Amino acid sequence: MFDDPIPKNYYDVGNWFKNNVNFTYFYIYDGDSDKPFLVPGYSDDGLKYGNMLVSQFQNRYIGSFISTEIEPTTGTAKDESLHDIEFIRPKYQSKSEIKNTRIFGKMFIKKDFSKNEITENIQVDTDGNGNITVNDEDPFKVIFVGGELNYGFGKIEKLDSSLIQLPELSFKFDLSSKDKVCIEHIDKNPILSHLRYSETYQFCGDIELISGRGYEKNKDNLQRETHREPGKRIAPSNLCFTPGTVVHNLKEAEIDYSGVWNSL
C-alpha cells in the first residue's frame, strides 16, 4: 500500500477502517469436532469452547513463549524484563494427523464507504462479491494480527469460504442501518464478544475489566506518537460481560469498531 510508510500512514489507514469496517471476534474452527466452531459458552461444567473444557482447549490450541532481557555485564536476567506470550498454535494434532489451525469470523463493510479517504493515490473499492480491494488487490489475502508481530506471531492467510461449512447462529445480524451493525435475538444465547456491563441485566457467566496500553498523542494533531514511550498510556477500563456469558432479556446489541458489543 505504501512504499515507505510513515506513522501518519498507519494512523490514516486505522482511522479509515475504524469508520468503515466492523469485525466480530474470531474463533477456532475444528473440522474434526462434533461442534466444529469452538465458540465459548457456559455450562454446568464451567466455560467450554464447543464441547471442550478450557483445559482441553488450551492443551490443544494454546502455546506460550517466555523470554527475558540479559544484563550484558553479568549475563543474568534483567530485572522486570520477563516477557510471557500466549498464542494460538499454528498447527494442532487432530485425530489422524497434524493440521493447520483455522479461525473464523465476520467482517462488515459500509456499502457507501469513502473510496479515496486514505490518500488520493490509493484506490479503495469493492469487487462484485462485496470484498474490499486496494489498487485492485485483496488486502486481506495475508494479514498480521496481534501485538507480538516482532516475535513472528500473527500471520493469517484468508481461505475460500467454500472450504468450510459456515455456522448457523441462533441470532441474526441486522444490516439495515447505514452506520452500524446490530445483532438481534440474543436472549438465552451465549454472547460471542465482550458486552459492556449493565446492572439492569441478569446473567449466567462472568464479568471482567478490559483495558489496554497505548501511545501518547500529539497535542497539535492528536495523532499517536509511536516513537515516544509506547505502552505508557493506559486506556480507560471498561467492565464487561465475558464471551460465552448468557445475558438474560438482552434483545439487541451493536458491534463497535473493536468487535465489542454495546446493548441497545
Secondary structure, DSSP 8 states (H G I E B T S, - for coil): --SS--HHHHHHHHHHHHHHEEE---EEE-TTSSS-B--EEEETTEEEETTEEHHHHHHHHEEEEEE--B-TTT-SB-TT--EEEEEE-SEEE-SSSEEE-EEE--EEE-TT--TTSS-TT--EEE-TTS-EEETTB-TTSEEE-SS-GGGT--EEE---GGGS-----SSEEE--SSS-EEEE--TTSB-SS-EE--TT--EES-EEEE--EE--B-TTT--B-TTSSTT-EE---EEEE-TT-EETT--EEEE-TTS-EEE-
